[in-house]
Amino acid sequence: MAQELTGKVAVVTGGVSGIGRGIVDVFLEEGARIVVGDIDDEAGHALHKELGDDVTFQHTDVTVAADVEALIARAVSQYGGLNVMVNNAGALGEQSGLLDLDPDGFTRTTDLLLRSVVLGHTYAGRRMKEQGTGGSIVSMSSIAGIQAGLSSVSYDAAKAGVLQVARTATHELAPYKIRSNVIMPGLILTPIMAKGTDLDPSQYPAFVEALKEPLGELHPIGRGGLPRDLANAALFFAGDRSAFITGQHIAVDGGITSVSHLDMGAVVGKAFTAMGVTGVDPNFSAAAKHDSA
């Protein structure tokens, strides 16, 4: 089977670990040459050494416009152009609630999660327009961008904003055959979940492993997400199979946002208890056996 990204050059931010590393691995398998932008220099240079000359590392702070511009320039100088931009870098950011909000923390979080995506579109879009061959921009949002209660207002607002960036980018960039689409990860088994706890970093791998079973119980599909699940979605948007798709978003979440987690049986059971009713099954599935108007 032909490789889907043969001859294409991709930039992946936050590509040394987690979802980003999964994307780098899949893109490399599919024939792409990749420039990884990240702030972790040690891991970045190790990644290049591990994967070879088709993967280059460039130190990049995605909140700094000059760094993002230089990252795009590196792809051009190293591999001759740019076909795919993946805005993936991120972190949990400020986790305070609305009433206890740290305004500076909010700004830092939106700089990292939203402003960086705009910068990625700006500099990748300029290069793709100049080339005249179009391109694909893929950005990571989160199911927290469409469903409250999963994270903080800072994180939620930034991730919701990413969806609108892609729509605006479609309006402005589609005439140049530049597409922009968004992936919304669900609950993914990566170290970022451990970073939201007070665990020592040495405990992160064990924590992620311990999460597998309980996390799986939350998902209709029966397991938590893996970086490769996101990478496969990114591959679809990066390649020619999605040539007529732009301005769209897809949740890669094992179905978690498609179902309600409200246990109506428990709710009805409490009502029965308050009424003093016994011996009646509180689950709606039992009631459904009887005809009703």
Secondary structure, DSSP 4 states (H G I P E B T S, - for coil): ---TTTT-EEEEETTTSHHHHHHHHHHHHTT-EEEEEES-HHHHHHHHHHH-TTEEEEE--TTSHHHHHHHHHHHHHHHS--SEEEE----------GGG--HHHHHHHHIIIIIHHHHHHHHHHHHHHHHTS-EEEEEE--GGGTSTTSS-HHHHHHHHHHHHHHHHHHHHHGGGTEEEEEEEE-SB-SGGGGGGSS--GGGHHHHHHHHHHHHHHHSTTSS-B-HHHHHHHHHHHHSGGGTT--S-EEEESTTTTSS----HHHHHHHHHHHHT--S----HHHHTTS---
